[in-house]
Amino acid sequence: MWPAVINDTTSSASWDPPHQMVMIARGWPLGEARGTIEVKPRGDGCVVRIREEATSGPAALVPRPLADVLLRWRNADTLHRLAYLAEGLQPESEDATAHREDAETVDETAEVTAERRQ
């Protein structure tokens, strides 16, 4: 996310649609990370969770509490953008603004951080 944009590559390590995807992200000079996206049914929709952990390089040396703060912010933004895509909304639209406010009341970001720690 801007301003911390780096050139990276991401490859799929595991693909189990529609339940889970595991990816390996290589973003040197920061290092490599393993990211997991999980989808679970809930009511008429679903809950999407992102777990991420640095596996090598300097990022793996960052203390978990600090990494959690940074990842929570970034992953919350990622989940909001994913929701826009899934629902066919444009981020600048009035419907998207209402959607974001609804999501913030549920506090999806707390689920992201809690799931990452498990």
ABEGO torsion letter per residue (X at the ends): XOABBBBBBBBBABBBOAABBBBBBBBOAAEBBBBBBBBBBBEABBBBBBBBBBABEAAAABBAAAAAAAAAAAAAAAAAAAAAAAAGBBAABAAAAAAAAAAAAAGAAAAAAAAAAX
